[in-house]
Structure formats: C-alpha cells, structure tokens
Amino acid sequence: MGEQKRKEEAKKGYFIFERENYKFMLIGIAFIALGFILMTGGGSDDPNVFNPEIYSWRRIRLAPALILIGFGIEVYAILLNPHKKK
C-alpha cells in the first residue's frame, strides 16, 4: 500500500498546487501590484512645499482596498481544492 501511494505521488509532479490555484495566485499578485502602483507618487520636489495630492482618494482608499482584495484572493488560492467533489 505504501509503495503504491509513493508511485502516485511521483506521477503528480513537483508542483504543490494545481493549475487553477496558480491562476488565482497570479490574479491576486496582479491586484496587489496594481494597488502599490496606484499608491505611488503625490510627493513634492521641494521639501518646503506641501502637496495635498498625497491625500487623494486613489492613494487613501482605492489602493489599500485593492491590496487587501489581492491578499484575500491569495488566501483563497492557497485554500482552493480543485479536486473537491461537489
């Protein structure tokens, strides 16, 4: 019994997750990257001048929300079991 299980494990390959898991992981990484890209900028070239653009809706609300959604998608991708019978 143990040898049969070991042969089945060898047939699976070297990847921990299935293709669907990796697809969701890439989507989550894209959300996180987009959030960080949207968070950049808004600074001032002159340190003596205040730029109120740093507190824009995009940097304060949208970007962190996209990052949190991306982390949620990553957790879902890790916990997803594509072989689960419905």
Salt bridges, closest charged atoms under 4 A:
GLU3 OE2 - LYS7 NZ 3.92
GLU18 OE2 - HIS83 NE2 3.38
GLU53 OE2 - ARG59 NH1 3.63
